[in-house]
């Protein structure tokens, strides 16, 4: 059988290949690889095919081969490598993989850090925001970057989200004469240019006294930094989350997030999901960032701006909570309706009859199933030697489920 041997090249260059890998390379008539890898074999007498961005050319040449061939890849070909593409386009029975030490594995060894608890993120040719979503959802991440999504760009996105509590290891030109490994803060990383050949390792450092927040439902109001009227109260918050009917992998939009209390409570209910907390008020934004850091949220992305204008770059939601509309309720609902899938839910908390009327009219006209729950809360407060109830304004929780 005309096998295709997909051989990993380690960071040590030619010396890093095993004896078997070198024997296989010497026995084939077609050697494929990137320019850097092909240079490792200047005396190869057969055909050399340089791999570039046109991967279909590589696949076509391999399909037309007359004998066995070797494809060189960095590290482990099945770890963010060319192996996936070859498996998708060629007969897997004709493929054999010979892995080497990956750049990520080597980088962790150099900084003397265990890597079995790390998440691996590729930002190469992918959207930056999705890559950073994965980073913030974990305590330790190894990131493969490119010329667009550079280490500095990743640092900028993390800082923009208020997630600057990372220590960064920028590992460049691993295994080469110009190898360089630097331990940096995100602001320091932001100012640096880096080699195209790099691995970025990010390790989250918790602030405060080192106690990680243990999730509970119904966090006391006083735990949140907030403007007085910009927080969904504890009891209302719990019912709101119940009405949202969240599942583990959903995308939640929190419109008019205020202090971020709903997003923060939802964070541990969506272990595989994404939450986008939108807020336009500058004071609220400052408190929101403070709260996200305090509670070590993993899945919440802060989106400064006014709804619905800030919706454009967000992924479509499965659930939407509207805690504040800034007088734009109708425009917000119209915009959400175009993005929400069938059986998606919108939950609105209202304290005025005008908002209640406007929301229910919109839902009924748009063909949503509507449910309204009124909640009246009164809490005891000390008054001399007696305890008396202090009542809060009733809250209308309006649920619209799209048909």
Order of alpha helices (4+ residues) and beta strands (2+ residues): beta-alpha-beta-alpha-beta-alpha-beta-alpha-beta-alpha-beta-alpha-beta-alpha-beta-beta-alpha-beta-alpha-beta-alpha-beta-alpha-beta-beta-alpha-beta-alpha-beta-beta-beta-beta
